[in-house]
Amino acid sequence: MGSSIASQVLMSGLRVTVVEAKSDAARRAQDRIVATIDRARQNGFTDIAKEVIEERLSVVTDYAQLDGSSIVIESVPEIVELKREVISRVRRAVGHGVPIGSNTSSIAIGSLQEGLPGAESIGGLHFFNPVPASALIEIVVGPLTGLAIVDLFQDFARSLDKEAIVVNDAPGFATSRLGVALGLEAIRMLEDKVASAADIDQAMVLGYRHPIGPLRLTDLVGLDVRLAIARYLERMLGERFTPPKLLISMVEAGRLGKKSGEGFFVW
């Protein structure tokens, strides 16, 4: 999702530096960013020229290249230890005062702040797929997050032409807690043969005016990502978030959604 976020920031007129672990990953990230902006251009979300993208975008493997950044967004997988490691490396590169927003969809911000320098400058900046088409950013206020950082995050959201909501640091925040609950129930309905995946989604799109159905959205997010979030929420909030057997078996079979070519739908 980091590439999609980088694409949105670029289309909003800002310079972007993306850090990847290895040079081959950096090349793939650059290709994804260019492809995302090409699709956004075709769909009328931007008219930014390719030459402008090349001038504003740097994809690197050295955290030191983040020095001078006005804001940093962390967007690695939903693993607390990994996120803490990345945030620590970012902090060493940019100093204590630069705001760091974690694009976590469920992990407690307090667990990312604990014991880290500049914890008051760390908060949640939760984006939604597909980023160019989504109007929302969820700002999550951790126990140590300063009010000035919340204001800065709100200004940043407005600069991306997004609406921000501000929520407290609770498991799943507002959006994942509701969205995952709906997605898991849709999977249970499919498991119970209540209806086809297409008809379950159509029920929510036409009946409740959702822009996309819960199963297709799960395909976009990634079934592995949804499973990881569900397991985290199960630990924190109980069995209402226990993952359905169908979701577990699909992830084990490598049917992860759009990124693997097949999930609840074929892509």
N, C-alpha and C positions, 0 to 999 in steps of 0.2 A: 504493500500500500504506500510505502514511502515514495515510490516513483510517481504515483498519482498525486500525492500531496505536493511534491516538488513541481510537477506540471502546473498545478493550480497557482502556486506562488509565482512561478515564471509568467504565467498568463496575466497575473495581476501587476506586472511591471517591475518586479523585484529581482535582484540577483540571487542565485541559489548555488550553494556548494553542497554536494552530496558526498558522503563518506561511505565507502564500501570496504569490506574486509580484504578483498583480493582484486587484482587487476581485471580478471575475466568477469567477475561480478560487476565491476565498475562499467565495463563495456556493455554488459547486458542491461544495466540500469539506464545508461544513456539511451540505448535503443528503445527501451520501454517508455522513457519520458518523451522522446520524439514521436513515438507511435501514439501515445496518449494525446499529445497536443494535436497531431494530425487528425485523430478522430474527433476531438473537440472542435477543430476548425471545420470539418465536414458537417458537424451537427449544429454549427452556428454559435458555439460558445465563445469563440475567439477568432481574431483575424491576425494574430501574431505571425510574423514571417519566420521561416526557418533560420535565416541568417541572424535574427535577433536572439533566438533561442541559443544558438551557438555562442553568441557574444556574452550572454548573461549566465550561462550554465557552466559549472566546473564539476566534474565527477572525479574524485580522488580516493586514495587509500590511506592518507595521512591525516590524522585528527588535527595536527598542528595547522592545517590549512583552514580550520574553522576560526582561527584567531581573527578578531575584527568583526565577527558576526554580531548582529543586533538581537537575534533570537535563534534558538536551535530547537528543532523538533526531532525527538527520538522516535523511531518507528521500526523496532525490531520485534521478533516474535514474543508472544505472551509468556515469558519466562522471567520471573522476578530477578534471579541472579544475573541473567544476561542483560536485562535492562539496567540494573544497578552498575554493572561493569561498564556499559556504554556511557551512562550518565557520568560516571566517575572520570572516564577518559575525556569526555566532552568538557567537563568542569576544569580539568587540568589544562586544556587547550585554550579555553575562553576566559577563565577567571571566575570569581565568585559572583559577580553582579549580573552576568548575562542570563536572561530568563531561559529556562529549559522546559519545554512542554513535551510530556510523554503522550504519544498517541496510543495509549492503552485503552482497551475497551472494557476492562473489568478489574485489573489489578489495583489494589489500594495504593493511592499516591503516598500515604504515610510510610508504606514499606519501601518505597523508592527514595524517600527523603531521609530515612533514619540513618544517622551517623555520617551523612555525606556533607561536605562543605557546601556552603551556599544553598542550604535546604530551603530557605525562605524564597528562593528564586525558582523553585521547581513546582510545577503543577501539571494538571492534565489538560491536554489539547486533543480531544477525541474527534477525528474526522470520520466521514461516512462514505461508503462506496455507492455509486461512482462519484469521486470527489468533485469533478467539474459540474455534475448535474445536481449534487446535493446542496441544499441551502443552509445546512446546520453544522455548527461546531459546538461540542459539549465541553465546557470549561469545568474542570474538577478542582476544587479547593482542598488541598491537603491540610493536615493539622498545623503545618509550619508555613504554608504558603502566605506570603505577604499580600496585603490588599492592593498595593501598587502593581504587583505582578498580575493580579486579576484584571485590573484596569488596562494594563498593557496588552494582555491576551484579548480582551474585548476590542481594543483598537485594532489589533492585528486581524481579528476575524472580520471586522468591518472593511479593512483594506483588501480582503479577499472577496468582498461582496457576499459575506456569509452572515447569517443570524446566529448569535451565541446565546446559549443558555448556561447558567451557572448552577452547579450542583455541589453538594457536600460529598466528602470522601466516604461513600458507603459501597459495599460489594455490588458490582455491576452498574453503579451510578444510577442514572435514570433510564437511559436508552437501552443498554445491554440487558438490564434486568427485565424490562418489558419485552424487548425484541427477542431475546433468547427464549423467554417463556413461551412466546407465540410460536417461534420456530420449532421448539421441541415438541409442542403439542401438535403442530402440523405433521411432524415426522411420525409421531405416535398414531395419528389418524391414517397416514399412509400405511404404517405397519399393521394397523387393524383393518385395512382394506375398506375404510369408510368411503374413499373416492380416489380417483387418480391424482397424481401430482399436479397435472394441469388444471383439474377442476377444483382442487383445494385452493390453489393460487388464485384462480378466477373468482372464487367465492369472496376472497378478501379484496381483490382489485375492484370488482363490480359492486359487491355488497357493502363494502366499508370504505371504498375510495382510496385504498392503499395504492401507491404508485407502482408497486411490485409485490408479487406474492411472497410468502415467507419461505417457500422452498427454493424458488429461483434466487431469492436474496441469499439464502444459505449457500447456494452454488457460487454466487459472486464473492461472498466473504471467504469461502473455503470451509469444507466440512471439517477439516482438521482443526481449523481455528475455532469453529463453533463448538467442537467437542472439548477442546482445551478450556474454553470459557465455561462451558456447562459443568465440567468437572471441578473447576475452581469455585463456581457458585454453589455446587452441591456441597463442597467442603465448608463453605462459609454460611450457607442459608438452608441447607437441608435437602431432603429427598425430592422436593418438588422440582429440583433441577437435575435429577438423575438422568443421564443420557439414555435415550432409547437404544435398544439392541441394534436396530437397523442402522442408526448413525455410526455406532462403533464398528459394525461389520463392513460398512461402506468405506470407512477410513482405512480399516485394515486391508481392504481390497484395492486401495489406491484410487478409489473414486472420490476425488476431493472437490469436484465442482468444475468451474470454468477453467481453472489453471491446469487440470489434468485432462480436460476434454470431455469429461462425463461426471455427473453427479446425479441429482434427481432428474436432470435434463441432459441431453447431448448437445455439446457446444461445437 
